[in-house]
């Protein structure tokens, strides 16, 4: 399986995603994880057209790389 990480720049994704990534890979050694750095940065935006554009880019990259799931929440 392949999981992608999508980060909007809020909180400390650069700290927490590597932690979550290591924990998942320890439990599921064959798991492939696409780092948030491989997806467009998706900062919070109140502009619906920009949100849609970013979502379409993320979806295209995820499909192209056969992602089975995305981790998009990384909470404060």
ZADO-1210 file (C-alpha; in nm, 4 decimals, padded with zeros to 6 digits):
<atoms>
<atom x="00.0000" y="00.0000" z="00.0000" code="UNK" pos="1"/>
<atom x="00.0988" y="00.3607" z="-00.0557" code="UNK" pos="2"/>
<atom x="00.0041" y="00.6533" z="00.1666" code="UNK" pos="3"/>
<atom x="00.0588" y="01.0198" z="00.0855" code="UNK" pos="4"/>
<atom x="00.1059" y="01.3023" z="00.3343" code="UNK" pos="5"/>
<atom x="-00.0563" y="01.6392" z="00.2600" code="UNK" pos="6"/>
<atom x="00.0320" y="01.9382" z="00.4784" code="UNK" pos="7"/>
<atom x="-00.1086" y="02.2894" z="00.4851" code="UNK" pos="8"/>
<atom x="00.1818" y="02.4388" z="00.6776" code="UNK" pos="9"/>
<atom x="-00.0103" y="02.4664" z="01.0048" code="UNK" pos="10"/>
<atom x="00.1169" y="02.3358" z="01.3369" code="UNK" pos="11"/>
<atom x="00.4386" y="02.1319" z="01.3072" code="UNK" pos="12"/>
<atom x="00.3871" y="01.8885" z="01.0230" code="UNK" pos="13"/>
<atom x="00.7590" y="01.8953" z="00.9503" code="UNK" pos="14"/>
<atom x="00.8032" y="01.7445" z="01.2994" code="UNK" pos="15"/>
<atom x="00.4973" y="01.5206" z="01.3303" code="UNK" pos="16"/>
<atom x="00.4846" y="01.3679" z="00.9807" code="UNK" pos="17"/>
<atom x="00.8298" y="01.2065" z="01.0139" code="UNK" pos="18"/>
<atom x="00.7256" y="01.0664" z="01.3530" code="UNK" pos="19"/>
<atom x="00.4010" y="00.9217" z="01.2137" code="UNK" pos="20"/>
<atom x="00.5877" y="00.7945" z="00.9062" code="UNK" pos="21"/>
<atom x="00.8412" y="00.6038" z="01.1181" code="UNK" pos="22"/>
<atom x="00.5699" y="00.4558" z="01.3393" code="UNK" pos="23"/>
<atom x="00.3699" y="00.3338" z="01.0387" code="UNK" pos="24"/>
<atom x="00.6762" y="00.1891" z="00.8662" code="UNK" pos="25"/>
<atom x="00.7792" y="00.0043" z="01.1820" code="UNK" pos="26"/>
<atom x="00.4356" y="-00.1543" z="01.2023" code="UNK" pos="27"/>
<atom x="00.3962" y="-00.2080" z="00.8261" code="UNK" pos="28"/>
<atom x="00.7465" y="-00.2554" z="00.6781" code="UNK" pos="29"/>
<atom x="00.6235" y="-00.2847" z="00.3170" code="UNK" pos="30"/>
<atom x="00.4267" y="00.0407" z="00.3359" code="UNK" pos="31"/>
<atom x="00.5337" y="00.3123" z="00.0940" code="UNK" pos="32"/>
<atom x="00.4827" y="00.6685" z="00.2155" code="UNK" pos="33"/>
<atom x="00.5029" y="00.9743" z="-00.0064" code="UNK" pos="34"/>
<atom x="00.6313" y="01.2638" z="00.2007" code="UNK" pos="35"/>
<atom x="00.4403" y="01.5904" z="00.2194" code="UNK" pos="36"/>
<atom x="00.7365" y="01.7385" z="00.0322" code="UNK" pos="37"/>
<atom x="00.6269" y="01.5451" z="-00.2779" code="UNK" pos="38"/>
<atom x="00.2895" y="01.7226" z="-00.2873" code="UNK" pos="39"/>
<atom x="00.2149" y="02.0903" z="-00.3477" code="UNK" pos="40"/>
<atom x="00.2167" y="02.2931" z="-00.0290" code="UNK" pos="41"/>
<atom x="-00.1446" y="02.3523" z="00.0591" code="UNK" pos="42"/>
<atom x="-00.1629" y="02.6534" z="00.2907" code="UNK" pos="43"/>
<atom x="-00.4968" y="02.7537" z="00.4317" code="UNK" pos="44"/>
<atom x="-00.6866" y="02.9713" z="00.1885" code="UNK" pos="45"/>
<atom x="-01.0302" y="03.1299" z="00.1937" code="UNK" pos="46"/>
<atom x="-01.0233" y="03.1403" z="-00.1863" code="UNK" pos="47"/>
<atom x="-01.2449" y="02.8542" z="-00.3131" code="UNK" pos="48"/>
<atom x="-01.0878" y="02.8579" z="-00.6600" code="UNK" pos="49"/>
<atom x="-00.7376" y="02.8203" z="-00.5091" code="UNK" pos="50"/>
<atom x="-00.8595" y="02.5421" z="-00.2748" code="UNK" pos="51"/>
<atom x="-01.0043" y="02.3548" z="-00.5712" code="UNK" pos="52"/>
<atom x="-00.6860" y="02.3995" z="-00.7757" code="UNK" pos="53"/>
<atom x="-00.4691" y="02.2634" z="-00.4922" code="UNK" pos="54"/>
<atom x="-00.7078" y="01.9726" z="-00.4318" code="UNK" pos="55"/>
<atom x="-00.6960" y="01.8786" z="-00.8002" code="UNK" pos="56"/>
<atom x="-00.3140" y="01.8883" z="-00.7970" code="UNK" pos="57"/>
<atom x="-00.2990" y="01.6675" z="-00.4869" code="UNK" pos="58"/>
<atom x="-00.5482" y="01.4209" z="-00.6375" code="UNK" pos="59"/>
<atom x="-00.3521" y="01.4004" z="-00.9632" code="UNK" pos="60"/>
<atom x="-00.0238" y="01.3312" z="-00.7853" code="UNK" pos="61"/>
<atom x="-00.1881" y="01.0757" z="-00.5563" code="UNK" pos="62"/>
<atom x="-00.3451" y="00.8925" z="-00.8515" code="UNK" pos="63"/>
<atom x="-00.0261" y="00.9023" z="-01.0566" code="UNK" pos="64"/>
<atom x="00.1618" y="00.7442" z="-00.7652" code="UNK" pos="65"/>
<atom x="-00.1099" y="00.4882" z="-00.6835" code="UNK" pos="66"/>
<atom x="-00.1779" y="00.6238" z="-00.3349" code="UNK" pos="67"/>
<atom x="-00.4303" y="00.4138" z="-00.1471" code="UNK" pos="68"/>
<atom x="-00.4861" y="00.6819" z="00.1177" code="UNK" pos="69"/>
<atom x="-00.3822" y="01.0325" z="00.2196" code="UNK" pos="70"/>
<atom x="-00.3014" y="01.1641" z="00.5651" code="UNK" pos="71"/>
<atom x="-00.4290" y="01.5202" z="00.5628" code="UNK" pos="72"/>
<atom x="-00.5011" y="01.5929" z="00.9266" code="UNK" pos="73"/>
<atom x="-00.2188" y="01.6914" z="01.1538" code="UNK" pos="74"/>
<atom x="-00.3708" y="01.8619" z="01.4478" code="UNK" pos="75"/>
<atom x="-00.2897" y="02.1249" z="01.6975" code="UNK" pos="76"/>
</atoms>
